[in-house]
Amino acid sequence: MSDDFAHRYGPWALVAGASAGLGAAFAEQLAARKLSLILIARQRPLLEELAARLGREHGVSVRVAAADLGAPDLLATARAAADGVEVGLVVYNAAFSLIGRFLEQPLDEKLRIIDVNCRGPLILADEFGRAMAQRRRGGILLMSSLAGARGSPLVATYAATKAFNLVLAESLWDELAEEGVDVLACRAGATRTPGYETSKPQGKVPIMEPGPVVAQALAALGRRPSMVPGLINALADFFLSRLLTRRAAIRVMSRATRKLYPPSH
Ligand SMILES: NC(=O)c1ccc[n+]([C@@H]2O[C@H](COP(=O)([O-])OP(=O)(O)OC[C@H]3O[C@@H](n4cnc5c(N)ncnc54)[C@H](OP(=O)(O)O)[C@@H]3O)[C@@H](O)[C@H]2O)c1
């Protein structure tokens, strides 16, 4: 199984946003499948610690690049990080988000969400997708969210970028299939990560651990255009998409987000 995976998506995987949370779990599970890794994130010490551990435990090579995926020179950074190696899989995991009312958020912060969440994956899909298409082999996995399926008040810009990730991946799933490249969007629900915990959600929602989200996403790569990890998330998505009107579904999202992030929080 691990041989098949490495043959199809190896020898190197690039994980963008790899220092913690779901990105670190992707790195871990890809190393277990014997892929060598290029790990990108801003926090170099976390990357180096993870790289040393994965190299030790799984016997794979690991390169790290401490960089901001929202920076204008992302393409040059990615090219330098991948210099001389064959990247057979790109996982774009990093995201930036703001919670609160759209008009109360500074424009430059909202534009930064677009840079990290949309410009970044577009650049890496273009750069590495082209090389994969030439080799007629490879995979691209973009992290989307259940929030990207419809209007999501109080996370409007973030949710819109997650719709971008979903539609980009699903479109490329069809286009690049002709070139032998598998593309997948993972539409995650609440997942226990540093990013989620830092947002200090109030109250309880069903939450998944990063490991099962990543395992389910990797298992779905090459099998479908997008996937929702976890049965509860899949049921919630079915309810919101198929049983409610669009207007009602947006209201449900609005109420849920306001409950999780009350004005005083
Ligand atoms: N957690 C959830 O509940 C949830 C739900 C639905 C979808 N998702 C999606 O899952 C993905 C991962 O979420 P997460 O919760 O694991 O996030 P997280 O805990 O905030 O971790 C994000 C990772 O990306 C890196 N990163 C963030 N901004 C970066 C930047 N500008 N440049 C380089 N690296 C950057 C972070 O490392 P550094 O700080 O070292 O840069 C970290 O390694 C996102 O695409 C998110 O939309 C998450």
The ligand as an ORCA input file, in Angstrom:
! r2SCAN-3c Opt
* xyz 0 1
  N      -8.812     23.372     12.143
  C     -10.040     23.401     11.669
  O     -11.023     23.363     12.417
  C     -10.260     23.456     10.174
  C     -11.569     23.310      9.677
  C     -11.769     23.356      8.324
  C     -10.724     23.530      7.454
  N      -9.460     23.683      7.953
  C      -8.381     23.925      7.003
  O      -7.276     23.105      7.324
  C      -6.060     23.783      7.023
  C      -5.135     23.755      8.233
  O      -5.779     24.312      9.332
  P      -5.177     24.215     10.763
  O      -6.294     24.436     11.684
  O      -4.306     23.001     10.880
  O      -4.267     25.514     10.818
  P      -3.166     25.914     11.871
  O      -3.273     25.109     13.098
  O      -3.279     27.387     11.988
  O      -1.829     25.535     11.108
  C      -1.578     26.085      9.897
  C      -0.201     25.687      9.405
  O       0.106     26.525      8.300
  C       1.231     27.334      8.613
  N       0.983     28.660      8.100
  C      -0.060     29.466      8.374
  N       0.076     30.620      7.711
  C       1.229     30.530      7.008
  C       1.911     31.401      6.152
  N       1.472     32.626      5.881
  N       3.075     31.007      5.603
  C       3.577     29.790      5.887
  N       2.964     28.909      6.688
  C       1.796     29.279      7.247
  C       1.370     27.299     10.122
  O       2.723     27.384     10.505
  P       3.534     28.687     10.894
  O       2.763     29.406     11.941
  O       4.833     28.098     11.349
  O       3.693     29.479      9.631
  C       0.881     25.887     10.425
  O       1.908     24.971     10.201
  C      -6.450     25.185      6.591
  O      -6.434     25.258      5.182
  C      -7.867     25.347      7.090
  O      -8.634     26.209      6.266
  C      -9.204     23.647      9.292
*
